[in-house]
Each structure stands twice: as structure tokens, then as C-alpha cells.
Amino acid sequence: MGNHDVGFHYMINSHKLERFVKAVNSSDSVQHIRHKNLSFVTVNSMAFEGDNCDMCRKAEEKLEGISRQLQCAESRWEGLESCDLYSDKFLYSPPILLQHFPMYRESDSMCEGPDSTPEEYKYDKFRVKMDCLSPEASEKLKMKIKPRLIISGHTHYFCLQKHRHNIEEWSIPSFSWRNIKSPSFLLVSMTPDDYEINRCFMPNENTVYLVYFLVITLVVLYLIYLIFAWWCNIPHPHHSKVK
């Protein structure tokens, strides 16, 4: 869940939350999703404001529960008394963390590529809890989830950030020419122990406009040629012979 779903934290009310929950059929701010021995944890970025609101409190409780379950799976369901309480015992795979806000960083200064933040904005300082998670929330998520990969968004521009223990965070750029001239997307291949990511670029907006201009110009020139050829083949009165 992100700010475009329910608004920033200060804008959230019960109506917006209920509308979103009804649309996605889930009320959990933190979810653990397993698919073919792959483990994903999704996070509602708006629920990690740290102000002890009802939504934030429930997210913290859910995070604790998922963290304990992942610890048990990592220890092969042995060594911890609480592990016996879980009936759904699964094979551990280091989780992939999916969230809207990026983890805390001061700016996009380390981000590179044609789909990264333009140079004139790259060194602008991030507003904590508006442009990224707070340092406290970022550290808590990394400590509790122990992700092998973090995928985030929000900034509309690409960024690859490396955290401690060589954990990569890929911030996905906007997939729209409305926000960025060089949109791209990620093609990800995953196994329970490894992953591979490729960035796939869409045509640059300026290139598209140039192609449109060239095609329209060629069509207009061709139409002018056809009109001129048609005009030249018409017999005119002053060209006809006088009998």
C-alpha cells in the first residue's frame, strides 16, 4: 500500500482504508506470501510512521509474528519453543521484501542510468516519511525480515542501492511517459536461493515524437507528390492543339 492508494499517513481516514481493503480483499499491512518455495513479504509503507496509531500498531504486531515464523523456518523449526505452535511448516527461503517507499536514503545521488533522477534533482534531500521510510523503520524491517532483495518504488525514477550484508534494493521507475522520458521495467528470475534482474527499457519519449514527426512529414510529402503528379497529367485547355 502506498500514498496513491490511501494518501500519506496524515491523510488516511477510515473511509479510505475501508475502500482499499474492499478493493484488494485484504486488511493486513504486512503479509507473508509463499509461492513455489519462494517467500515474499509485502509492507504497507504508510503503516510504519512510528506514531503508535492503530494501523501502525497492527502492522508492528503482524511484523513480529512473521519475523518469528521466518526465524523458525530458518532454524528448520527446531530450537525455539514457539516453533511448535505453527502447523504450517514450510521450507525456508530468504524472503523478498516488497514495499512502496524506498528504504531510508538521503537522496538519489547514488542512482545511475537513463531512467534515474535527472541531474538537477538528484542531490535534493529526501523528506523522511514522505519520500522514503524513516531510518528506524528501515532498520527494523531489515532486522525482522532479513530480506535478500528489496523492491520499492514511489520516486518515479530508477535506483539501485546496496545495504549492509550486500542486500540490494531496486527502486522501480515509473512505467509512464507522463513521469519520465525513459520508462523501464524489471524482468526478474528467482529461485529459492538466487535471483537475476534485467532492466528493460521502453522507447524514449523524444524518440517516439521524432518518429511521429518523420512519418507525418513523409506522408505529407508523398501526398504532395501524388497531387502534383495528378495535376500534371490533366490536359489543360491552353495546352491542347487548335484545329
C-alpha positions in Angstrom: 0.0 0.0 0.0 1.3 3.4 -0.9 0.3 7.1 -0.7 -1.6 6.9 -4.0 -3.8 4.1 -2.5 -4.9 5.8 0.7 -2.9 9.0 0.9 0.1 9.9 3.1 -0.2 8.9 6.7 -1.6 12.3 7.8 -4.3 12.0 5.1 -5.6 8.5 6.0 -9.0 8.0 7.4 -11.3 5.0 8.0 -13.2 5.6 4.7 -10.1 5.4 2.6 -8.8 2.4 4.4 -12.1 0.5 4.1 -12.4 1.4 0.4 -8.9 0.0 -0.2 -9.4 -3.1 1.9 -12.6 -3.9 0.0 -10.9 -3.4 -3.4 -7.9 -5.7 -2.6 -9.7 -8.0 -0.2 -7.0 -7.8 2.4 -6.7 -5.7 5.6 -3.1 -6.8 6.6 -0.5 -4.1 6.5 2.2 -6.8 6.5 1.8 -10.0 4.6 3.8 -13.1 4.1 3.2 -14.7 0.7 4.7 -18.0 -0.4 4.8 -19.4 -3.9 6.7 -22.4 -5.2 9.2 -22.3 -2.3 9.7 -18.5 -2.8 9.0 -16.2 0.1 7.7 -12.6 -0.2 6.8 -10.1 2.4 4.7 -7.1 1.4 4.6 -4.0 3.6 2.2 -1.1 3.8 4.6 1.9 3.9 2.0 4.1 5.4 1.8 1.9 8.5 5.4 2.5 9.6 5.1 6.1 10.7 6.1 5.1 14.2 3.4 7.2 15.9 1.6 4.2 17.5 -1.6 4.7 15.5 -4.0 1.8 15.3 -2.9 0.9 11.8 0.8 1.2 12.8 0.3 -0.9 15.9 -1.4 -3.7 14.0 1.4 -3.6 11.4 4.1 -3.9 14.1 2.3 -6.9 15.6 2.0 -8.6 12.2 5.7 -7.9 11.5 6.7 -9.6 14.8 4.6 -12.7 14.0 6.0 -13.0 10.5 9.6 -12.5 11.8 9.2 -15.3 14.4 7.8 -17.6 11.7 10.7 -16.9 9.4 13.1 -17.5 12.2 11.5 -20.9 12.9 11.7 -21.8 9.2 15.3 -20.7 9.0 16.2 -22.9 12.0 14.2 -25.8 10.4 11.5 -25.5 13.0 13.9 -26.5 15.8 15.5 -24.8 18.8 12.7 -22.3 19.6 9.7 -23.3 21.8 7.3 -21.1 19.8 8.1 -23.0 16.6 5.9 -25.9 17.9 2.8 -23.6 17.7 3.0 -23.4 13.9 1.1 -26.1 12.0 2.1 -24.7 8.5 5.8 -25.6 8.4 7.5 -24.6 5.1 11.0 -24.8 3.6 12.9 -21.6 4.4 13.9 -19.3 1.5 15.3 -15.9 2.3 12.4 -13.5 1.7 12.0 -10.7 -0.9 10.6 -7.5 0.6 8.1 -5.6 -1.5 7.1 -2.0 -0.4 6.1 1.3 -1.9 8.5 3.7 -0.1 12.2 3.1 -0.6 14.4 2.4 2.5 15.9 5.5 4.1 18.4 7.3 2.0 19.4 11.0 1.9 18.9 11.5 -1.8 19.1 9.8 -5.2 22.7 10.9 -5.6 24.0 7.3 -5.9 21.4 6.4 -8.6 22.6 6.0 -12.2 21.1 5.3 -15.6 18.9 7.0 -18.2 15.8 6.2 -16.1 17.3 7.6 -12.9 16.6 11.0 -11.4 17.6 14.0 -13.6 20.9 15.6 -12.5 19.2 18.8 -11.4 17.1 16.9 -8.8 19.5 14.1 -7.9 21.0 15.8 -4.9 17.7 17.1 -3.4 17.4 15.8 0.2 14.6 13.3 0.7 11.8 14.1 3.1 11.6 11.3 5.7 8.2 9.5 5.7 7.3 11.4 2.5 10.0 10.3 0.1 11.4 7.3 2.0 10.9 5.4 5.2 12.5 6.7 8.4 15.9 5.3 9.4 14.2 3.5 12.4 11.6 1.8 10.2 14.1 0.8 7.6 16.4 -0.8 10.1 13.5 -2.6 11.8 12.3 -4.1 8.5 15.8 -5.2 7.6 16.4 -6.8 11.0 13.0 -8.5 11.3 12.6 -9.7 7.7 16.3 -10.3 6.8 15.5 -9.9 3.1 17.8 -11.0 0.3 16.3 -8.4 -2.0 14.2 -5.3 -1.6 11.9 -3.9 -4.3 10.4 -0.5 -3.9 9.1 2.4 -5.9 7.5 5.8 -5.2 10.2 8.1 -6.5 9.2 7.6 -10.2 12.9 7.0 -11.0 15.3 4.0 -11.0 17.8 3.4 -8.3 20.0 0.6 -7.2 21.1 0.9 -3.6 23.2 -1.6 -1.6 22.6 -2.0 2.1 24.6 -3.9 4.7 25.3 -7.5 4.0 25.2 -6.7 0.3 21.4 -6.6 0.3 20.2 -4.9 -3.0 17.3 -2.6 -3.2 15.9 -1.9 -6.6 13.6 1.1 -6.9 11.4 0.7 -9.9 10.8 3.8 -12.1 7.5 5.0 -13.4 6.1 3.0 -16.3 4.7 6.1 -17.9 6.0 8.9 -20.2 3.9 11.2 -18.0 6.5 11.0 -15.3 9.7 10.0 -17.0 11.0 10.3 -20.6 12.8 6.9 -20.4 10.4 4.4 -18.6 11.6 0.9 -17.9 10.6 -2.2 -16.0 12.3 -5.1 -14.3 12.3 -8.7 -15.6 13.1 -10.9 -12.6 14.0 -14.6 -12.5 14.0 -16.2 -9.0 14.9 -19.4 -7.3 14.7 -20.1 -3.6 18.4 -19.2 -3.2 19.2 -16.8 -6.0 17.7 -14.2 -8.4 18.6 -12.4 -11.6 17.3 -9.0 -12.6 17.3 -7.3 -16.0 16.2 -3.8 -16.8 14.0 -3.5 -19.9 13.7 -0.1 -21.4 10.8 1.4 -23.3 11.4 3.8 -26.2 12.5 7.3 -25.1 9.6 9.8 -25.4 11.7 12.1 -27.5 12.4 9.2 -29.9 8.7 8.5 -30.2 8.0 12.1 -31.0 10.8 12.2 -33.6 9.4 9.0 -35.3 5.9 10.6 -35.4 7.3 13.8 -36.9 9.3 11.9 -39.6 6.3 9.6 -40.5 3.9 12.6 -40.8 6.5 14.5 -42.8 6.9 11.6 -45.2 3.2 11.1 -45.6 2.6 14.8 -46.3 5.4 14.8 -48.9 4.0 11.7 -50.5 0.5 13.3 -50.7 2.0 16.5 -52.3 3.8 14.3 -54.8 0.5 12.5 -55.7 -1.3 15.7 -56.1 1.4 17.2 -58.2 1.5 14.1 -60.4 -2.2 14.1 -60.8 -2.2 17.8 -61.7 0.5 17.3 -64.3 -1.5 14.5 -66.1 -4.6 16.6 -66.5 -5.0 18.0 -70.1 -5.4 21.8 -69.8 -7.2 24.0 -72.4 -4.2 26.1 -73.2 -2.1 23.0 -73.9 -4.5 21.5 -76.4 -3.9 21.9 -80.2 -6.1 24.3 -82.2 -7.7 22.6 -85.1 
